Structure formats: structure tokens, C-alpha cells
Amino acid sequence: MPQIFPFRALRPKAEIVDKVSAKSTDYPNKADLIEEIRTNKISFHHVTKSHLSYAGAYQEPEKFLPFARQYIKRMEDEGLLFREEEPSVYMYEQVRTDGRRFKGLIALCSIEDYRENKIKKHEEIRPSRLKFLVELFKTTKVMGEPTLLAHNGLTDLSNVESELIYDFKSQDKKRHIIHKVSSPNSLVLIQNQMAKIESFYIADGHHRSASTEEFNHKVSSLSNDRSMCFIVQENQLEILPFHRLIKSVISMKQDVIISKLSEDFTVSRSDISLYNVKERRTFGLYVNKQWYKLVYEKESDKLDVEILEDYIVRGLFSIADSRTDSQIAFHAHTAGESKLLELVDSHTYNIALTSKECTFSEVRKVSDMHRTLPPKSTYIEPKLRAGIIIQEFDIK
């Protein structure tokens, strides 16, 4: 069974937490994000997006990450970030504008549990992202956003003694309610309940988990054998798909694409949008302002996202590695249909491919079989903000 641990978090003063907490999806326009960084001196984007403030290539983090470390030091020196006196875990609740609530615990998890597959993964990662995050942790000595873990166990935290520390709304109108749990009896109660759970499953944050493990392996001078996680019951999650956008290096005419796809799929024109795919083994293809419905009718134990990857991404377009190939991009379902269509209609990409989301029970089955899905197989809510609860890596 994986273990959880309390920790002395670094966190903002309550009166400024809304200005410190950061999520780049608040600013889909890069220019707006840069303006927010320019005008908000205490935004945690000065850590997560420090490359936007200083000259230097994103691929060379050693050039700009020292400025991210300076932000942490300045915020601590000015008392805007402070370290908890006692080890604690945090009960976190996020409330969306549609009334949907997500509740869970923020605590530390063991890197050794990740290595021993007690914390299970299901998705492939991009090497460039892994490298960047390792450098970020090493230079700043903090982890500002937890990995989202799910489990299918039962927990009851109704009798836990806690203290309200934050209740605020972020720019995206989500409400964030956080209670601190520091009493020894309550911590033991929580740890005993978590000890009954057989496994945790990474729902969101595969790169953070892999990079903290790599960070621990490479940097022995810091106490980094545990990493911050947000742990929820899997019935709390909302799972949506990532859609695929492809701009092939080798030009392929529409009739050739349709003909080749017909070898593995039943292909038909669709007069309605297929942005929201409702059926299993069914996919949408958008090309030249026309939707096509693709139905895979062969027997297979593969998930839809694996069929999409094997027969279309690799098979048709010869994209061997979706993690690194510039011919493919990923479009979160929440980014909207109009944006997807615009990207194809403007010839930024040649085609779009849509699919139905996985269920988390399917994800769990893949993890239990020690398999991995293609990158960006799931878009999972809740999305946490960086800079609210921060793990600080101390020198040993």
C-alpha cells in the first residue's frame, strides 16, 4: 500500500493567495500571459513561466530558471510566502461555476512507492518536458503544483479536525477552499485510512511524477525522496478526451486519406459535428470543412485512443512517436470546437481527429497490466493551480 506523509508547506499569505496562484490556461493568448507576468510581481508564473520574462531559449532552462529561484527567495524574504510551523496535510475542495465539486487531500507521497509501482502510471511522457521539470525542481528547490492521484478505495474524513486557511475565487471563477490538518490524532486517522488503499493511479501529472523520480535519482543533496500529490477518489474525476491535430510532412490528398482509412474503418460523410463523439470505436475526421465518421468494427481489446494511434497516427501518417513528432498536436476538449475547426480551416493543420474519452476504470486496467497509453490520452479535471500549497526541498 502506498503511504502519505504530512509536510511543512510553503504557502502564500491568505490575503494575496488569489494573486499568487497561477494557471496558464487563464491566458490562452500568450500576449495576455506575458502582460499578467509583467504587471503582477507576485504571480507564481514567475516560476512556472519564467522563460517568458527573460531572454533565452525555452530549451535552455539554465538561462532563465535562476530568476525563478530569485522569485521564491524574494517572496520568502518579504514574508509573502511563509513556511508552516508544523507538518500538515491539506483538505482541498474546488468548486466550478457549473456547481461541480472536487474534494481530496494534498500530502506527500513516496518516490519509492512510485518506483515500486504502488503509484501506477498509464501514459507516456515527453523527454523534453521531463528534462525541463528536473531542472526547475533542482534550481528553484520547490514543487508548486501537485500530481493528481486517484484511487477506488473508501475514505471518510468527516471527523477530521481541521483549520480553514483559504477560501477564494481564482480568475477562472473557480472557488478554492482549503483546510489544514495538523493535529496528530487527525493525521493518524487520515494515514490509517489511506493505508487500506491498495494502489494510487496517476490521473494527471505523469511528467511531474517522472521528473520528481529523476530529480531524486540525480540530486542527492536535497531531501527530495517524497513529492506533493493531490489524492482523490476516482468517482470525483471528470474525464474528457484530447483530440489530435495533424500536419503531415508528406502532403496527402483528401481522397487518398479517405481511401486508406477505408481499409481499416467504415468511413461515411457526416452532416453533423463529431467533436463530441458518443460511441465507442467511433472517431471523427475533419478535413476541408467536412466531417467524416470512422467506425472500427474489428475485434480488439485496445482502447479507442490506442486504435487511433496505431491505425491512423502511426499507420497512415507514419508518426512513430507522438511524444516528440512536430507533425502532431493535442487539443483539449475544453478548448472548444470552434478553435479546432479554425486550426484546420486556416491550414495550420491538415486534419483533426476526435474520439470518445476513456473511463478511469479502463485507465486503471491499463495501469494494472503495466501498459502505457499514447501521450495525451485523457484530459482530466480537476486542474489545480500552482503556488497555493508548495513543497520546498531542503538541503540534507
HUMO-V317823 format. One line per field, one symbol per residue. burial: b if it has 16 or more other C-alpha atoms within 10 Angstrom, else e. Layout:
burial: ???
This chain:
burial: ebbbbbbbbbbbbeeebbbbbbbeeeeeeeeebbeebeeeebbbbbbbbbbbbeeeeeeebeebbebbbebbeeebeeebbbbeeebbbbbbbbbeeeeebbbbbbbbbbbbbbeebbbbbbbbbeeeebbbbbbbbbbbbbbbbbbbbbbbeeeeeeebebeeebebbbeeebbbbbbbbbbeebbeebeeebeebebbbbbbbbbbbbbbbbbbeeeeeeebbbbbbbbbbbebbebbbbbbbbbbeeeeeeeeebeebeeebebeeeeeebbbbeeebbbbbbbeeebbbbbbeeeeeebbbbbbbbbbbeeebebeebbeeebbbbbbbeeebeebbebbbeeebbbbbbbbbbebeebbebbbeeebbbbbbbbbebbbbbbbbbbbbeee
